Amino acid sequence: MSITQQPPTGEPAPDAAQEAPHDRIAADALTTRRDYLRIVATVSGGLAAGGIGVAAGILHRHGDNEGAPEPKMIAESLAPGESLAFRYPGEDDRAVAVRLMDGTLVGYSAVCTHLACAVLWRADRGPEGELLCPCHEGVFDIRTGEVTAGPPPRPLPRVILDQDADGGVWALATVRSGENDRDAWCRQFAEREPEQAALLECPGYGARGTGTGEEA
Ligand code: FES
């Protein structure tokens, strides 16, 4: 199960209700990431070949950030069946968030992996809707971002979303096309959370690492 598929969080504990929204979502997200990544650390992810444009450095690649992106509130709420265009992690990174009818939140880069046209949410296509690139009829699965039709060579990069106790929707991190969740976490959060990075054996952070990044 993806982080983006976590059910909405419940009511905050009385003391948590006193925290600032930013602090609360950061704490919630950290717990979610830790729990989730303990699982995905044992699962290898497949790597897809990079597109020619990206490989040549011609196109801006979504999630080119190496450090930890700041959590960003993208909506005060998002109802089932609604979608939202936003930018994350940078102002050049176009993205789309969708709340599926069962409550699942999903987020993706809105830049097609074929020739970088804008990807659109189409609720009227397929049983749950689809992400469509109208330039060459590229289609991406709404739950995974995998290519289901057309010429795009790679899945859409994902944006990890979560919801705070007040219903606010936050963007927390990115997962590049073809990147597994562990590598995505290491790329963005290892320096900030060295103990967790050691548990996940991120490059430069051994299992007995001290967080200096010099163990490997
Ligand atoms: S640019 Fe999206 S399918 Fe060609």
Residues whose N, C-alpha, C, O or C-beta is under 5 A from the ligand:
A	BS01	FES	C112 H114 L115 A116 C117 C133 C135 H136 E137 G138 G150 P152
